[in-house]
């Protein structure tokens, strides 16, 4: 991903409170808009970089199970 996009997304949300971030994530997931995927990817990267190994393993397991079910079952 282009570093400028990453910095733009981070700068766009700097100073936002918990509820604003939650609403942005909830809306992005609900709308399933391809345009929001890079932002969600940056958010995931921030979580991943700051997560301990146990939490990373838990996220991987969640992703593995959802991928196994397939995209059709998430819509």
mmCIF file of the N, C-alpha and C atoms, coordinates in Angstrom:
data_MODEL
# 
_entry.id   MODEL 
# 
loop_
_atom_site.group_PDB 
_atom_site.id 
_atom_site.type_symbol 
_atom_site.label_atom_id 
_atom_site.label_alt_id 
_atom_site.label_comp_id 
_atom_site.label_asym_id 
_atom_site.label_entity_id 
_atom_site.label_seq_id 
_atom_site.pdbx_PDB_ins_code 
_atom_site.Cartn_x 
_atom_site.Cartn_y 
_atom_site.Cartn_z 
_atom_site.occupancy 
_atom_site.B_iso_or_equiv 
_atom_site.pdbx_formal_charge 
_atom_site.auth_seq_id 
_atom_site.auth_comp_id 
_atom_site.auth_asym_id 
_atom_site.auth_atom_id 
_atom_site.pdbx_PDB_model_num 
ATOM 1   N N  . UNK A 1 1  ? 0.850   -1.175  0.000  1.00 0.00 ? 1  UNK A N  1 
ATOM 2   C CA . UNK A 1 1  ? 0.000   0.000   0.000  1.00 0.00 ? 1  UNK A CA 1 
ATOM 3   C C  . UNK A 1 1  ? 0.892   1.233   0.000  1.00 0.00 ? 1  UNK A C  1 
ATOM 4   N N  . UNK A 1 2  ? 0.501   2.231   -0.728 1.00 0.00 ? 2  UNK A N  1 
ATOM 5   C CA . UNK A 1 2  ? 1.237   3.481   -0.808 1.00 0.00 ? 2  UNK A CA 1 
ATOM 6   C C  . UNK A 1 2  ? 1.291   4.124   0.576  1.00 0.00 ? 2  UNK A C  1 
ATOM 7   N N  . UNK A 1 3  ? 2.495   4.489   1.006  1.00 0.00 ? 3  UNK A N  1 
ATOM 8   C CA . UNK A 1 3  ? 2.675   5.099   2.318  1.00 0.00 ? 3  UNK A CA 1 
ATOM 9   C C  . UNK A 1 3  ? 1.855   6.375   2.458  1.00 0.00 ? 3  UNK A C  1 
ATOM 10  N N  . UNK A 1 4  ? 1.687   7.126   1.376  1.00 0.00 ? 4  UNK A N  1 
ATOM 11  C CA . UNK A 1 4  ? 0.896   8.344   1.447  1.00 0.00 ? 4  UNK A CA 1 
ATOM 12  C C  . UNK A 1 4  ? -0.555  8.049   1.808  1.00 0.00 ? 4  UNK A C  1 
ATOM 13  N N  . UNK A 1 5  ? -1.081  6.953   1.286  1.00 0.00 ? 5  UNK A N  1 
ATOM 14  C CA . UNK A 1 5  ? -2.451  6.554   1.635  1.00 0.00 ? 5  UNK A CA 1 
ATOM 15  C C  . UNK A 1 5  ? -2.512  6.210   3.119  1.00 0.00 ? 5  UNK A C  1 
ATOM 16  N N  . UNK A 1 6  ? -1.542  5.448   3.589  1.00 0.00 ? 6  UNK A N  1 
ATOM 17  C CA . UNK A 1 6  ? -1.495  5.056   4.997  1.00 0.00 ? 6  UNK A CA 1 
ATOM 18  C C  . UNK A 1 6  ? -1.467  6.297   5.892  1.00 0.00 ? 6  UNK A C  1 
ATOM 19  N N  . UNK A 1 7  ? -0.578  7.233   5.591  1.00 0.00 ? 7  UNK A N  1 
ATOM 20  C CA . UNK A 1 7  ? -0.477  8.450   6.400  1.00 0.00 ? 7  UNK A CA 1 
ATOM 21  C C  . UNK A 1 7  ? -1.745  9.293   6.294  1.00 0.00 ? 7  UNK A C  1 
ATOM 22  N N  . UNK A 1 8  ? -2.330  9.364   5.121  1.00 0.00 ? 8  UNK A N  1 
ATOM 23  C CA . UNK A 1 8  ? -3.566  10.127  4.943  1.00 0.00 ? 8  UNK A CA 1 
ATOM 24  C C  . UNK A 1 8  ? -4.683  9.555   5.828  1.00 0.00 ? 8  UNK A C  1 
ATOM 25  N N  . UNK A 1 9  ? -4.822  8.236   5.821  1.00 0.00 ? 9  UNK A N  1 
ATOM 26  C CA . UNK A 1 9  ? -5.874  7.603   6.623  1.00 0.00 ? 9  UNK A CA 1 
ATOM 27  C C  . UNK A 1 9  ? -5.640  7.852   8.106  1.00 0.00 ? 9  UNK A C  1 
ATOM 28  N N  . UNK A 1 10 ? -4.403  7.673   8.557  1.00 0.00 ? 10 UNK A N  1 
ATOM 29  C CA . UNK A 1 10 ? -4.086  7.896   9.975  1.00 0.00 ? 10 UNK A CA 1 
ATOM 30  C C  . UNK A 1 10 ? -4.336  9.357   10.348 1.00 0.00 ? 10 UNK A C  1 
ATOM 31  N N  . UNK A 1 11 ? -3.854  10.277  9.528  1.00 0.00 ? 11 UNK A N  1 
ATOM 32  C CA . UNK A 1 11 ? -4.052  11.702  9.808  1.00 0.00 ? 11 UNK A CA 1 
ATOM 33  C C  . UNK A 1 11 ? -5.527  12.084  9.794  1.00 0.00 ? 11 UNK A C  1 
ATOM 34  N N  . UNK A 1 12 ? -6.302  11.445  8.936  1.00 0.00 ? 12 UNK A N  1 
ATOM 35  C CA . UNK A 1 12 ? -7.734  11.739  8.828  1.00 0.00 ? 12 UNK A CA 1 
ATOM 36  C C  . UNK A 1 12 ? -8.487  11.406  10.111 1.00 0.00 ? 12 UNK A C  1 
ATOM 37  N N  . UNK A 1 13 ? -7.997  10.436  10.862 1.00 0.00 ? 13 UNK A N  1 
ATOM 38  C CA . UNK A 1 13 ? -8.696  10.007  12.074 1.00 0.00 ? 13 UNK A CA 1 
ATOM 39  C C  . UNK A 1 13 ? -8.012  10.472  13.361 1.00 0.00 ? 13 UNK A C  1 
ATOM 40  N N  . UNK A 1 14 ? -6.898  11.182  13.246 1.00 0.00 ? 14 UNK A N  1 
ATOM 41  C CA . UNK A 1 14 ? -6.217  11.666  14.455 1.00 0.00 ? 14 UNK A CA 1 
ATOM 42  C C  . UNK A 1 14 ? -7.146  12.574  15.236 1.00 0.00 ? 14 UNK A C  1 
ATOM 43  N N  . UNK A 1 15 ? -7.186  12.383  16.511 1.00 0.00 ? 15 UNK A N  1 
ATOM 44  C CA . UNK A 1 15 ? -8.021  13.214  17.369 1.00 0.00 ? 15 UNK A CA 1 
ATOM 45  C C  . UNK A 1 15 ? -9.454  12.730  17.496 1.00 0.00 ? 15 UNK A C  1 
ATOM 46  N N  . UNK A 1 16 ? -9.841  11.735  16.695 1.00 0.00 ? 16 UNK A N  1 
ATOM 47  C CA . UNK A 1 16 ? -11.197 11.209  16.815 1.00 0.00 ? 16 UNK A CA 1 
ATOM 48  C C  . UNK A 1 16 ? -11.334 10.395  18.096 1.00 0.00 ? 16 UNK A C  1 
ATOM 49  N N  . UNK A 1 17 ? -12.509 10.457  18.683 1.00 0.00 ? 17 UNK A N  1 
ATOM 50  C CA . UNK A 1 17 ? -12.738 9.707   19.918 1.00 0.00 ? 17 UNK A CA 1 
ATOM 51  C C  . UNK A 1 17 ? -13.161 8.267   19.618 1.00 0.00 ? 17 UNK A C  1 
ATOM 52  N N  . UNK A 1 18 ? -13.336 7.507   20.663 1.00 0.00 ? 18 UNK A N  1 
ATOM 53  C CA . UNK A 1 18 ? -13.698 6.090   20.571 1.00 0.00 ? 18 UNK A CA 1 
ATOM 54  C C  . UNK A 1 18 ? -14.934 5.885   19.706 1.00 0.00 ? 18 UNK A C  1 
ATOM 55  N N  . UNK A 1 19 ? -15.973 6.661   19.978 1.00 0.00 ? 19 UNK A N  1 
ATOM 56  C CA . UNK A 1 19 ? -17.250 6.463   19.290 1.00 0.00 ? 19 UNK A CA 1 
ATOM 57  C C  . UNK A 1 19 ? -17.166 6.803   17.796 1.00 0.00 ? 19 UNK A C  1 
ATOM 58  N N  . UNK A 1 20 ? -16.388 7.807   17.449 1.00 0.00 ? 20 UNK A N  1 
ATOM 59  C CA . UNK A 1 20 ? -16.213 8.173   16.047 1.00 0.00 ? 20 UNK A CA 1 
ATOM 60  C C  . UNK A 1 20 ? -15.479 7.067   15.298 1.00 0.00 ? 20 UNK A C  1 
ATOM 61  N N  . UNK A 1 21 ? -14.421 6.528   15.912 1.00 0.00 ? 21 UNK A N  1 
ATOM 62  C CA . UNK A 1 21 ? -13.686 5.426   15.286 1.00 0.00 ? 21 UNK A CA 1 
ATOM 63  C C  . UNK A 1 21 ? -14.562 4.191   15.145 1.00 0.00 ? 21 UNK A C  1 
ATOM 64  N N  . UNK A 1 22 ? -15.308 3.870   16.192 1.00 0.00 ? 22 UNK A N  1 
ATOM 65  C CA . UNK A 1 22 ? -16.189 2.700   16.134 1.00 0.00 ? 22 UNK A CA 1 
ATOM 66  C C  . UNK A 1 22 ? -17.232 2.864   15.039 1.00 0.00 ? 22 UNK A C  1 
ATOM 67  N N  . UNK A 1 23 ? -17.828 4.037   14.955 1.00 0.00 ? 23 UNK A N  1 
ATOM 68  C CA . UNK A 1 23 ? -18.837 4.302   13.932 1.00 0.00 ? 23 UNK A CA 1 
ATOM 69  C C  . UNK A 1 23 ? -18.233 4.179   12.528 1.00 0.00 ? 23 UNK A C  1 
ATOM 70  N N  . UNK A 1 24 ? -17.032 4.701   12.334 1.00 0.00 ? 24 UNK A N  1 
ATOM 71  C CA . UNK A 1 24 ? -16.376 4.617   11.021 1.00 0.00 ? 24 UNK A CA 1 
ATOM 72  C C  . UNK A 1 24 ? -16.126 3.162   10.637 1.00 0.00 ? 24 UNK A C  1 
ATOM 73  N N  . UNK A 1 25 ? -15.673 2.355   11.585 1.00 0.00 ? 25 UNK A N  1 
ATOM 74  C CA . UNK A 1 25 ? -15.412 0.939   11.316 1.00 0.00 ? 25 UNK A CA 1 
ATOM 75  C C  . UNK A 1 25 ? -16.716 0.199   11.058 1.00 0.00 ? 25 UNK A C  1 
ATOM 76  N N  . UNK A 1 26 ? -17.704 0.407   11.925 1.00 0.00 ? 26 UNK A N  1 
ATOM 77  C CA . UNK A 1 26 ? -19.000 -0.255  11.749 1.00 0.00 ? 26 UNK A CA 1 
ATOM 78  C C  . UNK A 1 26 ? -19.619 0.073   10.390 1.00 0.00 ? 26 UNK A C  1 
ATOM 79  N N  . UNK A 1 27 ? -19.579 1.331   10.003 1.00 0.00 ? 27 UNK A N  1 
ATOM 80  C CA . UNK A 1 27 ? -20.158 1.735   8.718  1.00 0.00 ? 27 UNK A CA 1 
ATOM 81  C C  . UNK A 1 27 ? -19.392 1.139   7.546  1.00 0.00 ? 27 UNK A C  1 
ATOM 82  N N  . UNK A 1 28 ? -18.077 1.115   7.643  1.00 0.00 ? 28 UNK A N  1 
ATOM 83  C CA . UNK A 1 28 ? -17.264 0.550   6.561  1.00 0.00 ? 28 UNK A CA 1 
ATOM 84  C C  . UNK A 1 28 ? -17.565 -0.932  6.374  1.00 0.00 ? 28 UNK A C  1 
ATOM 85  N N  . UNK A 1 29 ? -17.698 -1.648  7.467  1.00 0.00 ? 29 UNK A N  1 
ATOM 86  C CA . UNK A 1 29 ? -17.992 -3.080  7.392  1.00 0.00 ? 29 UNK A CA 1 
ATOM 87  C C  . UNK A 1 29 ? -19.413 -3.297  6.881  1.00 0.00 ? 29 UNK A C  1 
ATOM 88  N N  . UNK A 1 30 ? -20.365 -2.519  7.374  1.00 0.00 ? 30 UNK A N  1 
ATOM 89  C CA . UNK A 1 30 ? -21.762 -2.677  6.977  1.00 0.00 ? 30 UNK A CA 1 
ATOM 90  C C  . UNK A 1 30 ? -21.950 -2.381  5.493  1.00 0.00 ? 30 UNK A C  1 
ATOM 91  N N  . UNK A 1 31 ? -21.362 -1.315  5.017  1.00 0.00 ? 31 UNK A N  1 
ATOM 92  C CA . UNK A 1 31 ? -21.544 -0.893  3.628  1.00 0.00 ? 31 UNK A CA 1 
ATOM 93  C C  . UNK A 1 31 ? -20.813 -1.793  2.641  1.00 0.00 ? 31 UNK A C  1 
ATOM 94  N N  . UNK A 1 32 ? -19.781 -2.479  3.088  1.00 0.00 ? 32 UNK A N  1 
ATOM 95  C CA . UNK A 1 32 ? -18.965 -3.352  2.236  1.00 0.00 ? 32 UNK A CA 1 
ATOM 96  C C  . UNK A 1 32 ? -18.520 -2.629  0.969  1.00 0.00 ? 32 UNK A C  1 
ATOM 97  N N  . UNK A 1 33 ? -18.145 -1.378  1.135  1.00 0.00 ? 33 UNK A N  1 
ATOM 98  C CA . UNK A 1 33 ? -17.691 -0.551  0.029  1.00 0.00 ? 33 UNK A CA 1 
ATOM 99  C C  . UNK A 1 33 ? -16.204 -0.797  -0.205 1.00 0.00 ? 33 UNK A C  1 
ATOM 100 N N  . UNK A 1 34 ? -15.848 -1.129  -1.429 1.00 0.00 ? 34 UNK A N  1 
ATOM 101 C CA . UNK A 1 34 ? -14.444 -1.402  -1.778 1.00 0.00 ? 34 UNK A CA 1 
ATOM 102 C C  . UNK A 1 34 ? -13.551 -0.203  -1.457 1.00 0.00 ? 34 UNK A C  1 
ATOM 103 N N  . UNK A 1 35 ? -14.104 0.979   -1.497 1.00 0.00 ? 35 UNK A N  1 
ATOM 104 C CA . UNK A 1 35 ? -13.345 2.197   -1.244 1.00 0.00 ? 35 UNK A CA 1 
ATOM 105 C C  . UNK A 1 35 ? -12.796 2.246   0.179  1.00 0.00 ? 35 UNK A C  1 
ATOM 106 N N  . UNK A 1 36 ? -13.502 1.618   1.128  1.00 0.00 ? 36 UNK A N  1 
ATOM 107 C CA . UNK A 1 36 ? -13.086 1.682   2.537  1.00 0.00 ? 36 UNK A CA 1 
ATOM 108 C C  . UNK A 1 36 ? -12.090 0.590   2.917  1.00 0.00 ? 36 UNK A C  1 
ATOM 109 N N  . UNK A 1 37 ? -11.850 -0.372  2.037  1.00 0.00 ? 37 UNK A N  1 
ATOM 110 C CA . UNK A 1 37 ? -10.938 -1.467  2.374  1.00 0.00 ? 37 UNK A CA 1 
ATOM 111 C C  . UNK A 1 37 ? -9.538  -1.002  2.756  1.00 0.00 ? 37 UNK A C  1 
ATOM 112 N N  . UNK A 1 38 ? -8.943  -0.049  2.049  1.00 0.00 ? 38 UNK A N  1 
ATOM 113 C CA . UNK A 1 38 ? -7.603  0.396   2.472  1.00 0.00 ? 38 UNK A CA 1 
ATOM 114 C C  . UNK A 1 38 ? -7.595  0.956   3.891  1.00 0.00 ? 38 UNK A C  1 
ATOM 115 N N  . UNK A 1 39 ? -8.641  1.692   4.255  1.00 0.00 ? 39 UNK A N  1 
ATOM 116 C CA . UNK A 1 39 ? -8.710  2.242   5.611  1.00 0.00 ? 39 UNK A CA 1 
ATOM 117 C C  . UNK A 1 39 ? -8.809  1.158   6.657  1.00 0.00 ? 39 UNK A C  1 
ATOM 118 N N  . UNK A 1 40 ? -9.627  0.155   6.390  1.00 0.00 ? 40 UNK A N  1 
ATOM 119 C CA . UNK A 1 40 ? -9.737  -0.961  7.322  1.00 0.00 ? 40 UNK A CA 1 
ATOM 120 C C  . UNK A 1 40 ? -8.416  -1.712  7.409  1.00 0.00 ? 40 UNK A C  1 
ATOM 121 N N  . UNK A 1 41 ? -7.722  -1.802  6.278  1.00 0.00 ? 41 UNK A N  1 
ATOM 122 C CA . UNK A 1 41 ? -6.409  -2.453  6.267  1.00 0.00 ? 41 UNK A CA 1 
ATOM 123 C C  . UNK A 1 41 ? -5.403  -1.701  7.129  1.00 0.00 ? 41 UNK A C  1 
ATOM 124 N N  . UNK A 1 42 ? -5.432  -0.385  7.069  1.00 0.00 ? 42 UNK A N  1 
ATOM 125 C CA . UNK A 1 42 ? -4.533  0.425   7.904  1.00 0.00 ? 42 UNK A CA 1 
ATOM 126 C C  . UNK A 1 42 ? -4.891  0.236   9.372  1.00 0.00 ? 42 UNK A C  1 
ATOM 127 N N  . UNK A 1 43 ? -6.181  0.237   9.682  1.00 0.00 ? 43 UNK A N  1 
ATOM 128 C CA . UNK A 1 43 ? -6.597  0.000   11.067 1.00 0.00 ? 43 UNK A CA 1 
ATOM 129 C C  . UNK A 1 43 ? -6.131  -1.373  11.546 1.00 0.00 ? 43 UNK A C  1 
ATOM 130 N N  . UNK A 1 44 ? -6.285  -2.391  10.685 1.00 0.00 ? 44 UNK A N  1 
ATOM 131 C CA . UNK A 1 44 ? -5.848  -3.731  11.057 1.00 0.00 ? 44 UNK A CA 1 
ATOM 132 C C  . UNK A 1 44 ? -4.339  -3.741  11.293 1.00 0.00 ? 44 UNK A C  1 
ATOM 133 N N  . UNK A 1 45 ? -3.601  -3.061  10.441 1.00 0.00 ? 45 UNK A N  1 
ATOM 134 C CA . UNK A 1 45 ? -2.145  -2.990  10.595 1.00 0.00 ? 45 UNK A CA 1 
ATOM 135 C C  . UNK A 1 45 ? -1.768  -2.368  11.939 1.00 0.00 ? 45 UNK A C  1 
ATOM 136 N N  . UNK A 1 46 ? -2.466  -1.310  12.335 1.00 0.00 ? 46 UNK A N  1 
ATOM 137 C CA . UNK A 1 46 ? -2.190  -0.671  13.624 1.00 0.00 ? 46 UNK A CA 1 
ATOM 138 C C  . UNK A 1 46 ? -2.461  -1.626  14.784 1.00 0.00 ? 46 UNK A C  1 
ATOM 139 N N  . UNK A 1 47 ? -3.555  -2.366  14.691 1.00 0.00 ? 47 UNK A N  1 
ATOM 140 C CA . UNK A 1 47 ? -3.878  -3.348  15.732 1.00 0.00 ? 47 UNK A CA 1 
ATOM 141 C C  . UNK A 1 47 ? -2.818  -4.432  15.760 1.00 0.00 ? 47 UNK A C  1 
ATOM 142 N N  . UNK A 1 48 ? -2.479  -4.955  14.594 1.00 0.00 ? 48 UNK A N  1 
ATOM 143 C CA . UNK A 1 48 ? -1.520  -6.053  14.494 1.00 0.00 ? 48 UNK A CA 1 
ATOM 144 C C  . UNK A 1 48 ? -0.169  -5.655  15.081 1.00 0.00 ? 48 UNK A C  1 
ATOM 145 N N  . UNK A 1 49 ? 0.298   -4.464  14.754 1.00 0.00 ? 49 UNK A N  1 
ATOM 146 C CA . UNK A 1 49 ? 1.610   -4.002  15.227 1.00 0.00 ? 49 UNK A CA 1 
ATOM 147 C C  . UNK A 1 49 ? 1.655   -3.855  16.739 1.00 0.00 ? 49 UNK A C  1 
ATOM 148 N N  . UNK A 1 50 ? 0.501   -3.664  17.364 1.00 0.00 ? 50 UNK A N  1 
ATOM 149 C CA . UNK A 1 50 ? 0.460   -3.418  18.800 1.00 0.00 ? 50 UNK A CA 1 
ATOM 150 C C  . UNK A 1 50 ? -0.148  -4.559  19.594 1.00 0.00 ? 50 UNK A C  1 
ATOM 151 N N  . UNK A 1 51 ? -0.427  -5.672  18.940 1.00 0.00 ? 51 UNK A N  1 
ATOM 152 C CA . UNK A 1 51 ? -1.052  -6.815  19.605 1.00 0.00 ? 51 UNK A CA 1 
ATOM 153 C C  . UNK A 1 51 ? 0.012   -7.787  20.118 1.00 0.00 ? 51 UNK A C  1 
ATOM 154 N N  . UNK A 1 52 ? -0.307  -8.447  21.227 1.00 0.00 ? 52 UNK A N  1 
ATOM 155 C CA . UNK A 1 52 ? 0.576   -9.511  21.697 1.00 0.00 ? 52 UNK A CA 1 
ATOM 156 C C  . UNK A 1 52 ? 0.309   -10.774 20.873 1.00 0.00 ? 52 UNK A C  1 
ATOM 157 N N  . UNK A 1 53 ? 1.148   -11.758 21.026 1.00 0.00 ? 53 UNK A N  1 
ATOM 158 C CA . UNK A 1 53 ? 1.043   -12.957 20.203 1.00 0.00 ? 53 UNK A CA 1 
ATOM 159 C C  . UNK A 1 53 ? -0.272  -13.697 20.418 1.00 0.00 ? 53 UNK A C  1 
ATOM 160 N N  . UNK A 1 54 ? -0.769  -13.707 21.638 1.00 0.00 ? 54 UNK A N  1 
ATOM 161 C CA . UNK A 1 54 ? -2.044  -14.385 21.913 1.00 0.00 ? 54 UNK A CA 1 
ATOM 162 C C  . UNK A 1 54 ? -3.190  -13.742 21.131 1.00 0.00 ? 54 UNK A C  1 
ATOM 163 N N  . UNK A 1 55 ? -3.238  -12.417 21.107 1.00 0.00 ? 55 UNK A N  1 
ATOM 164 C CA . UNK A 1 55 ? -4.290  -11.719 20.378 1.00 0.00 ? 55 UNK A CA 1 
ATOM 165 C C  . UNK A 1 55 ? -4.129  -11.912 18.873 1.00 0.00 ? 55 UNK A C  1 
ATOM 166 N N  . UNK A 1 56 ? -2.882  -11.901 18.382 1.00 0.00 ? 56 UNK A N  1 
ATOM 167 C CA . UNK A 1 56 ? -2.637  -12.160 16.960 1.00 0.00 ? 56 UNK A CA 1 
ATOM 168 C C  . UNK A 1 56 ? -3.136  -13.550 16.580 1.00 0.00 ? 56 UNK A C  1 
ATOM 169 N N  . UNK A 1 57 ? -2.850  -14.534 17.422 1.00 0.00 ? 57 UNK A N  1 
ATOM 170 C CA . UNK A 1 57 ? -3.315  -15.899 17.153 1.00 0.00 ? 57 UNK A CA 1 
ATOM 171 C C  . UNK A 1 57 ? -4.838  -15.957 17.112 1.00 0.00 ? 57 UNK A C  1 
ATOM 172 N N  . UNK A 1 58 ? -5.482  -15.229 18.020 1.00 0.00 ? 58 UNK A N  1 
ATOM 173 C CA . UNK A 1 58 ? -6.942  -15.196 18.056 1.00 0.00 ? 58 UNK A CA 1 
ATOM 174 C C  . UNK A 1 58 ? -7.494  -14.566 16.777 1.00 0.00 ? 58 UNK A C  1 
ATOM 175 N N  . UNK A 1 59 ? -6.888  -13.474 16.322 1.00 0.00 ? 59 UNK A N  1 
ATOM 176 C CA . UNK A 1 59 ? -7.337  -12.831 15.083 1.00 0.00 ? 59 UNK A CA 1 
ATOM 177 C C  . UNK A 1 59 ? -7.145  -13.763 13.887 1.00 0.00 ? 59 UNK A C  1 
ATOM 178 N N  . UNK A 1 60 ? -6.019  -14.431 13.833 1.00 0.00 ? 60 UNK A N  1 
ATOM 179 C CA . UNK A 1 60 ? -5.760  -15.364 12.732 1.00 0.00 ? 60 UNK A CA 1 
ATOM 180 C C  . UNK A 1 60 ? -6.808  -16.466 12.724 1.00 0.00 ? 60 UNK A C  1 
ATOM 181 N N  . UNK A 1 61 ? -7.138  -16.980 13.886 1.00 0.00 ? 61 UNK A N  1 
ATOM 182 C CA . UNK A 1 61 ? -8.132  -18.059 13.973 1.00 0.00 ? 61 UNK A CA 1 
ATOM 183 C C  . UNK A 1 61 ? -9.506  -17.571 13.519 1.00 0.00 ? 61 UNK A C  1 
ATOM 184 N N  . UNK A 1 62 ? -9.882  -16.361 13.908 1.00 0.00 ? 62 UNK A N  1 
ATOM 185 C CA . UNK A 1 62 ? -11.153 -15.791 13.459 1.00 0.00 ? 62 UNK A CA 1 
ATOM 186 C C  . UNK A 1 62 ? -11.155 -15.664 11.943 1.00 0.00 ? 62 UNK A C  1 
ATOM 187 N N  . UNK A 1 63 ? -10.084 -15.115 11.390 1.00 0.00 ? 63 UNK A N  1 
ATOM 188 C CA . UNK A 1 63 ? -9.981  -14.941 9.937  1.00 0.00 ? 63 UNK A CA 1 
ATOM 189 C C  . UNK A 1 63 ? -10.011 -16.296 9.241  1.00 0.00 ? 63 UNK A C  1 
ATOM 190 N N  . UNK A 1 64 ? -9.272  -17.254 9.766  1.00 0.00 ? 64 UNK A N  1 
ATOM 191 C CA . UNK A 1 64 ? -9.216  -18.591 9.159  1.00 0.00 ? 64 UNK A CA 1 
ATOM 192 C C  . UNK A 1 64 ? -10.605 -19.208 9.090  1.00 0.00 ? 64 UNK A C  1 
ATOM 193 N N  . UNK A 1 65 ? -11.361 -19.108 10.179 1.00 0.00 ? 65 UNK A N  1 
ATOM 194 C CA . UNK A 1 65 ? -12.703 -19.689 10.216 1.00 0.00 ? 65 UNK A CA 1 
ATOM 195 C C  . UNK A 1 65 ? -13.642 -18.990 9.244  1.00 0.00 ? 65 UNK A C  1 
ATOM 196 N N  . UNK A 1 66 ? -13.561 -17.667 9.168  1.00 0.00 ? 66 UNK A N  1 
ATOM 197 C CA . UNK A 1 66 ? -14.446 -16.916 8.266  1.00 0.00 ? 66 UNK A CA 1 
ATOM 198 C C  . UNK A 1 66 ? -14.089 -17.181 6.805  1.00 0.00 ? 66 UNK A C  1 
ATOM 199 N N  . UNK A 1 67 ? -12.805 -17.271 6.512  1.00 0.00 ? 67 UNK A N  1 
ATOM 200 C CA . UNK A 1 67 ? -12.381 -17.550 5.144  1.00 0.00 ? 67 UNK A CA 1 
ATOM 201 C C  . UNK A 1 67 ? -12.833 -18.945 4.733  1.00 0.00 ? 67 UNK A C  1 
ATOM 202 N N  . UNK A 1 68 ? -12.761 -19.877 5.663  1.00 0.00 ? 68 UNK A N  1 
ATOM 203 C CA . UNK A 1 68 ? -13.177 -21.245 5.383  1.00 0.00 ? 68 UNK A CA 1 
ATOM 204 C C  . UNK A 1 68 ? -14.660 -21.296 5.026  1.00 0.00 ? 68 UNK A C  1 
ATOM 205 N N  . UNK A 1 69 ? -15.482 -20.462 5.686  1.00 0.00 ? 69 UNK A N  1 
ATOM 206 C CA . UNK A 1 69 ? -16.915 -20.417 5.391  1.00 0.00 ? 69 UNK A CA 1 
ATOM 207 C C  . UNK A 1 69 ? -17.181 -19.796 4.032  1.00 0.00 ? 69 UNK A C  1 
ATOM 208 N N  . UNK A 1 70 ? -16.310 -18.933 3.590  1.00 0.00 ? 70 UNK A N  1 
ATOM 209 C CA . UNK A 1 70 ? -16.470 -18.312 2.277  1.00 0.00 ? 70 UNK A CA 1 
ATOM 210 C C  . UNK A 1 70 ? -17.134 -16.950 2.360  1.00 0.00 ? 70 UNK A C  1 
ATOM 211 N N  . UNK A 1 71 ? -16.930 -16.170 1.345  1.00 0.00 ? 71 UNK A N  1 
ATOM 212 C CA . UNK A 1 71 ? -17.448 -14.806 1.293  1.00 0.00 ? 71 UNK A CA 1 
ATOM 213 C C  . UNK A 1 71 ? -18.968 -14.777 1.238  1.00 0.00 ? 71 UNK A C  1 
ATOM 214 N N  . UNK A 1 72 ? -19.590 -15.717 0.551  1.00 0.00 ? 72 UNK A N  1 
ATOM 215 C CA . UNK A 1 72 ? -21.045 -15.695 0.390  1.00 0.00 ? 72 UNK A CA 1 
ATOM 216 C C  . UNK A 1 72 ? -21.787 -15.708 1.714  1.00 0.00 ? 72 UNK A C  1 
ATOM 217 N N  . UNK A 1 73 ? -21.208 -16.310 2.736  1.00 0.00 ? 73 UNK A N  1 
ATOM 218 C CA . UNK A 1 73 ? -21.901 -16.433 4.005  1.00 0.00 ? 73 UNK A CA 1 
ATOM 219 C C  . UNK A 1 73 ? -21.712 -15.212 4.892  1.00 0.00 ? 73 UNK A C  1 
ATOM 220 N N  . UNK A 1 74 ? -20.873 -14.253 4.481  1.00 0.00 ? 74 UNK A N  1 
ATOM 221 C CA . UNK A 1 74 ? -20.670 -13.058 5.300  1.00 0.00 ? 74 UNK A CA 1 
ATOM 222 C C  . UNK A 1 74 ? -21.585 -11.914 4.888  1.00 0.00 ? 74 UNK A C  1 
ATOM 223 N N  . UNK A 1 75 ? -22.218 -12.038 3.742  1.00 0.00 ? 75 UNK A N  1 
ATOM 224 C CA . UNK A 1 75 ? -23.064 -10.941 3.232  1.00 0.00 ? 75 UNK A CA 1 
ATOM 225 C C  . UNK A 1 75 ? -24.460 -11.031 3.787  1.00 0.00 ? 75 UNK A C  1 
# 
